[in-house]
Amino acid sequence: MQTRRELMTQRRFARLEQEQKRRRRHLRQTISLVSAGTALSASGMIDTQQTARADTNTVQATRNFQTTTGSVGSQNMTSSNPENSATSQTEDYVAPSKGQGDMAFLNALGNQARTLAADNDLYASVMIAQALLESSWGMSDLAGAPNYNLFGIKGSYQGNQVSYSTLEDDGTGKMYSVQANFKKYPSYKASLSDYVSLLRHGTDDNPTIYAGAFRSNTKSYLDATKWLTGRYATDTQYADKLDHLIETYNLTQFDGPALVDYTVQSGDSLWSIAQNTGMDFNQLVAVNNLSSTSALMAGQVLKVKQTQPSNATQAAAPQPQAENVTVTQPATTAKPQLKPKRVTVTANDSLAKIAKANHISVAKLKSLNHLKTDLILVGQKLIIR
């Protein structure tokens, strides 16, 4: 005879099944939006149709249910998964995405990407855009629990992997399906860190394959996204999709100062340079492809974080200011800067319709918003003046 607790458990799972059906409908709607705008790339992500049939939300809902009921199973999963542990309630924690346009999810990824990118000569904006594109804003089966693979990276992570069907581009824009193994991570943080490692160290066959995306080797994120197309992803429109996300959601706000050159002086050591430039020792070693025991030579050039200028050089060479520093400007009679006026894109909107309603040309509207195509997304904010 079933106990009262067992009956309650069955009823809760019945309600979870209803919630699962509702989430599947929501996921199909999300996929249709992605198809109209930031579609999943062919860089190794799972097919969107397979994503629609996936059951990730049931897994997450079950984990949440088990945690609240205090079952033995939930205790095991909580202790083995950092995302559900007590220590995960820190700045490193990234809550599950609610879908396209979830700014809390974007900002959480952005804050982690900011530090990782700054320490490794990468663009945080590109990293975030890739995560959003590859994972369909964290809603794909591969990106959700218990896989946490935000970037569609293939292979095995500490012996853990998962197999999915994925779409590839043959180089002419034609897609074909293949079965592949993808890395399975314990958390989003592990996924972000592994992405950085991949870009910094490349593949076994070509360790410098992604070097063209480093900040020190590019003039802007546009060069980085162009370099990744055909290398990181087979999708021939990969750069355009990344650029669109970066521009739409102002992802360059997460890009800190670029690394700068430092010429080794007599008596310098890796430890002293790391301390004087505010870099983590391990990051200094990794960024410059050195080992902890590498010998330095006077005149050798290293990549380091940009440091605040001394008083002697500050007047001659103004430097970018930190976010929280207040700069006193000389009194001027310049006209006050007006805040840009924005509109939010709704269903059935088009550039032509928005331009006509606000008495500007389509060309002007595209110029104000740095748009290369006529593609706009529901919820997107456009500057109209």
C-alpha positions, -999 to +999 in steps of 0.1 A: +000+000+000+013+034-010+022+058+018+009+094+019+044+106+009+045+084-022+010+096-033+021+132-029+052+124-049+032+109-077+009+139-078+038+163-080+054+144-109+020+145-127+021+183-123+057+183-135+046+164-167+021+192-174+048+218-168+070+199-192+044+201-219+040+238-214+078+244-215+080+224-247+055+247-263+076+277-250+108+261-264+092+257-298+083+294-298+119+303-288+133+282-317+110+299-342+124+333-329+160+320-332+152+308-368+141+344-376+172+360-360+201+346-342+197+311-355+218+283-340+251+280-358+265+249-375+296+250-353+289+218-335+256+226-319+227+202-318+199+204-344+171+228-334+145+202-341+162+178-318+164+206-292+126+209-295+122+172-287+147+173-259+137+168-223+162+190-204+135+210-186+121+178-171+156+170-157+159+205-142+123+204-128+129+170-113+162+183-096+143+212-082+115+189-070+138+165-053+157+194-036+124+207-021+112+172-010+145+164+007+148+129-009+180+109-008+184+113-045+184+150-043+210+150-015+233+130-038+229+153-067+232+184-046+266+173-032+280+162-066+269+193-086+285+227-078+255+244-094+232+231-066+256+233-037+256+259-009+289+273-022+273+279-057+253+308-042+282+332-050+291+356-078+302+325-099+267+311-100+247+314-132+210+307-129+193+287-157+183+308-186+146+318-192+152+320-229+161+346-255+164+381-241+170+369-205+193+398-194+200+383-160+215+353-177+234+375-201+248+397-174+258+367-152+277+352-181+291+386-190+306+392-155+324+359-156+335+364-192+349+399-184+376+386-161+384+354-181+388+374-213+408+402-198+433+377-183+437+358-216+439+384-243+404+377-256+372+396-263+345+391-236+320+404-261+328+376-286+328+350-258+294+360-247+280+362-282+293+327-289+277+313-258+243+329-266+244+317-302+258+282-297+234+275-267+203+293-280+205+316-249+211+286-227+179+268-238+195+239-258+196+205-244+234+205-246+236+238-227+212+229-199+216+206-169+233+183-166+256+191-196+263+229-192+281+230-226+276+266-237+299+266-267+291+233-285+327+221-278+332+185-289+352+158-271+354+147-235+358+168-203+375+149-174+361+117-189+325+130-193+308+134-227+273+132-243+264+123-279+241+143-301+232+148-337+246+180-350+244+201-382+276+210-402+281+233-431+299+219-461+314+253-469+288+262-495+259+269-471+245+234-474+239+216-441+243+179-433+238+160-401+264+140-382+266+122-348+292+136-325+304+135-288+303+168-269+319+177-236+298+175-205+307+200-177+299+202-140+290+239-143+288+269-166+320+283-151+338+251-162+324+255-197+336+292-199+371+283-186+374+254-210+364+276-239+392+300-229+417+271-228+406+260-263+411+294-278+444+300-261+459+266-268+441+256-300+439+219-311+465+192-310+470+195-348+471+233-347+479+250-314+476+285-329+444+280-350+425+307-329+454+331-324+439+354-350+410+361-325+433+374-297+429+411-289+467+416-294+463+403-330+432+423-340+419+458-342+384+451-330+360+423-322+350+423-359+384+409-368+380+382-341+346+370-353+358+370-389+388+348-379+366+323-360+344+318-391+355+286-408+378+277-380+357+276-348+325+271-368+317+257-403+287+281-406+296+306-434+274+333-417+290+328-382+306+362-381+274+380-391+254+362-364+280+370-337+283+407-348+245+410-347+244+398-311+273+420-300+257+451-315+221+443-304+230+437-268+259+461-265+282+433-254+314+454-259+305+468-224+321+437-210+354+442-229+380+456-205+413+472-215+434+452-239+467+436-228+498+458-236+534+451-244+559+450-216+597+449-223+616+428-198+642+447-179+674+434-163+665+419-129+629+412-138+612+378-130+578+364-139+568+369-102+579+405-101+562+413-134+530+397-123+530+416-091+538+449-106+512+446-134+484+432-112+483+399-132+477+365-118+510+346-121+494+316-139+476+339-163+508+358-171+525+324-179+496+311-200+490+343-220+527+344-230+530+306-237+556+302-210+561+278-181+566+287-144+603+280-148+609+299-180+640+321-181+635+357-191+659+378-212+663+416-211+645+430-241+619+402-243+584+414-249+555+401-228+518+407-229+506+422-195+476+440-181+475+478-186+486+495-154+478+531-142+504+556-155+528+573-131+524+610-123+553+618-147+536+603-177+499+608-169+497+643-183+515+633-215+495+602-222+459+601-210+447+566-202+412+550-202+395+554-168+382+526-147+344+522-144+341+536-109+366+565-112+351+600-114+369+623-138+367+661-133+365+678-166+373+714-173+343+737-174+330+741-209+301+757-227+293+725-247+257+717-252+244+689-229+242+655-245+207+643-250+199+607-242+190+586-273+154+578-277+146+541-282+117+520-293+111+483-285+105+460-315+071+442-313+055+414-333+049+423-370+074+453-368+098+460-396+125+486-402+103+503-427+073+504-404+094+518-375+112+543-397+079+556-411+063+559-376+092+579-364+096+601-395+131+589-404+145+569-433+153+532-431+190+540-440+191+565-410+176+539-387+201+513-397+229+537-393+219+548-358+218+511-347+248+499-367+227+473-385+241+456-416+208+439-426+171+445-422+169+417-396+154+428-362+141+407-333+111+410-310+122+428-278+151+444-295+156+481-286+163+505-315+176+540-313+154+564-334+172+597-326 
